[in-house]
Amino acid sequence: MIKWLTWIFILGVALPALAEPTPTAMVETSEANLWGKTLQGDFQMIVTTPNWERKLAVNIWMERPTRSFIRITQPAKEAGISSLRIASEMWNYIPAIERVIKIPPSMMLQPWFGSDFTNDDLVKESSLVRDYTHRLLPGDKQTWVVEASPKPAAAVVWGKIVYSIRKDKMLPVRQDFYDERGQIVRSLNYSDIRMLGNREIPTRWEMQPVNEPGKKTTILIQNVKYDQPLSDDIFTQRQLTSEKMSHERK
């Protein structure tokens, strides 16, 4: 009887520990659920300041972890502005001046065309899984909280990112970005979970700078497909200057 009670106690302690993923696995699964292996979709970006609001229609094609293509389609004044990333290299095309501009690594954290998202945020050059180590912080019954600290050789500038993840759906809830002095700089909140692209995802992403009251950028996912083959023709500098994508999304 004593032996059986001992084994019951050991199993009762060990099984919950075995069932809980590692902090790195939490982040990896959450990111995979959000982005998939490939992604193609229609998004709306709303840039809000205390004095004005600007709305953009944006198409995104992404093949993780190495290739991304983004194009603004509306309003007409900004239609055709595009961004391309291949591995660690990124280019922006601005139709108004008919120029392709290569973005150096030092500008990856610059705002993407006036929004509160950076170049890096939109094209996903850095990786929360590849470039950071992870440790679990205290959370609650619904949420895991993971602190992501940059690896010594990683080309990132955030001092750390605190990532909150829903336990039941393994989806992101919030990311807080800190500078190297440990001061929080901005927060990204995910909400409005709905079924899109044959999976449940948060369809509203809101980035808010901490020290700029009344300023934020909201991304609304309107249509998205995951894990579909993407043509190599998408991820070319030729496509940057094309007036129309030379393929149709499947």
CORWOGI-V806142 format. One line per field, one symbol per residue. burial: b if it has 16 or more other C-alpha atoms within 10 Angstrom, else e. A space follows every 10 residues. Layout:
burial->???
This chain:
burial->eeeeeeeeee eeeeeeeeee eebbebbbbb bebbbbebbb bbbbbbbbee eeeeebbbbb bbbbbebbbb bbbbeeebbb bbbbbbeeeb bbbbbeeeeb eebebeebeb ebeebbbbbb bbbbbbbbbe bbbbebeeee eebbbbbbbb eeeeebebbb bbbbbbbeeb bbbbbbbbee eeebebbbbb eeeeebeeee bbbbbbbbbb eeeebbbbbb beebbbeeeb eeebbebebb beeeeeeeee
